[in-house]
Amino acid sequence: MRRLFLIALLLVSRTLSASCQISLDSTSIVIGNQTDLTIARADHYPTLDELSQNGIVAVRQWYDTANATQHSLLTSFEPGEHWLHIGDDSILLTVRDVDNVDTTSEEIRDIADIEQVPLKFWDVAKWIVLALVILLVAAAVWYVIHRIRQRKPIIQLPKAPPLPAHEIALNALEALRRKQLWQQGAIKDYHTELTDIVRQYLEARCGITSTEMTSDQTLEAFAAWRNSHHELDDSQPEQLLDQILRTADMVKFAKSEPLPYEHDRSLTQAVTLVQTLTPKPETHE
């Protein structure tokens, strides 16, 4: 029984001593190539210097702690068979030379000079276009920032052309008619607004600053203007203007209250006066 125990102990001791594993992922490489040497469960792991022997060069090394394994990259620049001794073990690495190259059948030439490729139109044009695009974008950004700082609209839309003086006056008279001021008892306000429309029209059409004149001064200035404009028909616009201004003066200053038809008559006379003084469109024969 004791003998069997000694035999078992000897077998276990040999098994433990043989537990170190050494292997190459490739035992045959082309000169200059590399192979991975793996050493697992060793009592002593060799260094790069220890592995660099017999024409073999160890170039890099790392350790896998999870598997207790050391990896070493080996290479050689000497063709032939090289024994790698690691402790009491050895492993053979065969290094093959490159295939023979017949240099006599090939002409050896110097390295060619750098060839200058000629520039084409698009090679230059694309950079010019790119530069123009960058300039346009930069100018647009500057313009937007400049307009924002000045608190101006980025895009200035063109203003609509102003309406002719006669259209402005006729629109204002129509708006006054729709207010129905005199029908609501605001007789003074009605005639004041009516004469203001007429006076502003005379200033725009005839150049008469009627808003700063009395009624008599306005009539005198208008008569002088009419004498210099013979193209107007003989519809006596002076009489229309006189009746409009006199009626308004009676309401504003004499506190007189015209009859209902006189209110509408003043508005109708104002419309007729504007239409009479409206320039006639030119006709080309």
C-alpha positions in Angstrom: 0.0 0.0 0.0 2.8 2.3 0.8 4.5 1.5 -2.5 1.3 2.5 -4.4 1.2 5.8 -2.6 4.8 6.6 -3.6 4.1 5.7 -7.2 1.0 8.0 -7.2 3.1 10.8 -5.6 5.7 10.4 -8.3 3.2 10.6 -11.1 1.6 13.8 -9.6 5.1 15.4 -9.3 5.8 14.6 -13.0 2.5 15.9 -14.0 3.0 19.2 -12.1 6.5 19.6 -13.6 5.1 19.1 -17.1 2.3 21.6 -16.6 4.2 24.4 -18.4 2.9 24.8 -22.0 5.0 26.4 -24.8 3.7 26.8 -28.3 4.1 28.9 -31.5 1.2 29.9 -33.6 3.4 29.2 -36.6 6.6 27.2 -36.5 7.5 28.2 -40.0 7.6 31.9 -41.2 9.0 33.9 -44.1 12.0 36.0 -43.2 10.9 39.2 -41.5 7.5 37.9 -40.6 6.4 37.4 -37.0 5.0 34.5 -34.9 3.4 34.4 -31.5 5.2 32.5 -28.7 2.8 31.4 -26.0 4.0 30.3 -22.5 1.4 29.2 -20.0 1.6 28.2 -16.3 5.4 28.5 -16.1 7.4 29.0 -13.0 9.6 31.6 -14.8 8.6 33.7 -17.8 11.5 34.7 -20.0 12.2 38.3 -20.9 12.6 39.8 -24.4 16.4 39.6 -24.0 16.2 35.9 -22.9 14.1 35.1 -26.0 16.4 36.9 -28.4 18.8 34.1 -29.3 20.1 32.0 -32.1 19.0 34.5 -34.8 15.6 35.0 -33.3 14.5 38.5 -32.2 11.8 39.0 -29.6 10.1 42.4 -30.6 7.1 42.7 -28.2 5.6 41.0 -25.2 2.4 41.1 -23.1 0.9 39.0 -20.3 -2.7 37.6 -20.2 -3.5 37.5 -16.4 -6.8 35.8 -16.9 -5.2 32.7 -18.4 -1.7 33.1 -16.8 -0.2 33.2 -20.3 2.7 35.2 -21.7 2.7 36.2 -25.3 5.8 37.2 -27.2 6.1 38.2 -30.8 9.2 36.7 -32.4 10.8 37.4 -35.8 14.0 36.5 -37.6 16.0 37.9 -40.5 18.2 34.8 -41.0 16.8 32.0 -43.0 17.2 28.5 -41.6 16.2 26.4 -38.6 16.5 28.2 -35.2 16.1 26.4 -31.9 14.6 28.5 -29.1 15.7 27.3 -25.6 13.3 28.1 -22.8 14.5 26.6 -19.6 14.7 22.9 -20.0 12.4 23.0 -23.1 13.2 23.9 -26.7 11.1 24.7 -29.7 12.1 24.9 -33.4 11.4 27.9 -35.6 12.0 27.5 -39.3 12.6 30.8 -41.2 12.2 30.6 -45.0 13.9 32.9 -47.4 11.9 34.9 -50.0 11.5 33.3 -53.4 14.4 33.8 -55.7 14.2 36.9 -57.9 16.0 36.8 -61.2 17.4 40.3 -61.4 19.2 39.6 -64.7 15.9 39.4 -66.5 14.6 42.7 -65.2 16.1 46.1 -66.0 17.0 48.1 -62.9 15.9 51.7 -63.3 16.3 54.8 -61.2 13.3 56.2 -59.4 11.2 58.3 -61.8 11.0 62.0 -61.2 7.7 63.5 -60.0 5.5 64.1 -63.0 4.0 67.6 -63.2 0.3 67.3 -64.1 -0.8 70.3 -66.2 -3.5 72.4 -64.7 -6.9 72.3 -66.3 -9.5 75.1 -66.5 -11.8 73.5 -63.9 -8.9 73.0 -61.4 -8.5 76.8 -61.2 -12.1 77.7 -61.8 -13.5 75.7 -58.9 -11.3 77.6 -56.4 -12.3 80.9 -57.9 -16.0 79.9 -57.6 -15.4 78.7 -54.0 -13.8 82.0 -53.1 -16.7 84.0 -54.7 -19.2 81.9 -52.8 -17.4 82.5 -49.5 -17.3 86.3 -50.2 -21.0 86.4 -51.0 -21.9 84.5 -47.8 -19.6 86.8 -45.7 -21.2 89.9 -47.4 -24.7 88.5 -46.7 -23.9 87.8 -43.1 -22.4 91.3 -42.6 -25.5 92.9 -44.3 -27.9 91.0 -42.1 -26.0 91.9 -38.9 -25.7 95.6 -40.0 -29.5 95.8 -40.7 -30.4 94.2 -37.4 -28.1 96.6 -35.5 -29.8 99.6 -37.2 -33.2 98.0 -36.5 -34.1 98.1 -40.2 -35.8 95.4 -42.2 -33.4 92.9 -43.8 -35.3 93.1 -47.1 -36.5 96.6 -48.1 -39.6 96.1 -50.2 -40.2 98.8 -52.7 -42.8 101.3 -51.7 -46.0 101.6 -53.6 -46.2 104.7 -55.8 -48.2 107.5 -54.1 -51.7 108.0 -55.2 -52.5 111.1 -57.3 -53.9 114.0 -55.4 -57.3 113.7 -56.9 -57.6 110.1 -55.9 -56.6 110.9 -52.3 -59.2 113.7 -52.2 -62.0 111.7 -53.6 -61.3 108.8 -51.3 -61.3 111.1 -48.3 -64.6 112.7 -49.4 -66.2 109.3 -49.8 -65.0 108.3 -46.3 -66.5 111.6 -44.9 -69.8 110.8 -46.5 -69.9 107.4 -44.9 -69.3 108.8 -41.4 -72.6 110.7 -41.6 -71.4 113.4 -39.2 -74.0 116.0 -39.9 -76.8 113.4 -39.7 -75.5 112.8 -36.1 -75.5 116.5 -35.2 -71.7 117.0 -35.7 -72.3 119.7 -38.2 -69.2 121.8 -37.4 -66.9 118.7 -37.5 -68.4 117.8 -40.8 -67.7 121.1 -42.6 -64.3 121.4 -40.9 -63.2 118.1 -42.3 -64.7 118.8 -45.7 -62.8 122.1 -46.1 -59.6 120.5 -44.8 -59.8 117.9 -47.6 -60.4 120.6 -50.2 -57.6 122.8 -48.9 -55.1 119.9 -48.8 -56.1 119.1 -52.4 -55.5 122.7 -53.5 -52.1 122.6 -52.0 -51.2 119.3 -53.7 -52.8 120.2 -57.1 -52.3 123.9 -57.4 -49.4 124.6 -55.0 -51.7 126.9 -52.9 -50.9 126.7 -49.1 -54.6 127.0 -48.4 -54.3 125.5 -44.9 -52.5 128.6 -43.8 -54.9 131.1 -45.5 -58.2 132.5 -44.9 -61.1 131.8 -47.2 -60.7 135.1 -49.1 -56.9 134.5 -49.5 -57.5 131.0 -50.8 -60.1 132.3 -53.3 -57.7 135.0 -54.5 -54.8 132.6 -54.9 -57.0 130.1 -56.7 -58.2 132.7 -59.1 -54.6 133.7 -60.0 -53.8 130.0 -60.5 -56.8 129.5 -62.8 -55.8 132.5 -65.0 -52.5 130.8 -65.7 -54.1 127.4 -66.6 -56.3 127.9 -69.7 -56.4 124.2 -70.5 -59.2 123.7 -67.9 -62.8 123.8 -69.2 -65.0 126.8 -68.3 -66.9 125.1 -65.5 -66.4 128.0 -63.1 -64.6 126.0 -60.3 -64.1 129.3 -58.5 -67.8 129.4 -57.8 -67.7 125.8 -56.4 -64.8 126.6 -54.1 -66.5 129.9 -53.0 -69.7 128.2 -52.0 -67.9 125.4 -50.1 -65.7 127.8 -48.1 -68.5 130.3 -47.4 -70.9 127.6 -46.1 -68.2 126.2 -43.8 -67.3 129.7 -42.5 -71.0 130.3 -41.7 -71.1 127.1 -39.7 -67.7 127.6 -37.9 -67.8 131.3 -37.2 -71.4 132.5 -37.4 -72.7 129.3 -35.8 -75.3 129.0 -38.6 -76.9 125.7 -39.3 -77.5 125.1 -43.0 -80.4 123.1 -44.3 -80.0 119.4 -44.7 -79.6 119.6 -48.5 -76.8 122.2 -48.1 -74.6 119.7 -46.3 -74.9 117.2 -49.2 -74.5 120.0 -51.7 -71.2 121.1 -50.2 -69.9 117.5 -50.4 -71.1 117.2 -54.0 -69.5 120.5 -54.9 -66.2 119.3 -53.5 -66.3 116.2 -55.6 -67.1 118.2 -58.7 -64.3 120.7 -57.9 -61.8 117.8 -57.6 -63.0 116.1 -60.8 -62.9 119.4 -62.7 -59.3 120.1 -61.7 -58.1 116.6 -62.3 -55.5 116.6 -65.1 -56.8 115.0 -68.3 -54.8 112.0 -69.6 -52.6 112.8 -72.6 -53.8 111.4 -75.9 -51.4 110.5 -78.7 -52.7 110.8 -82.2 
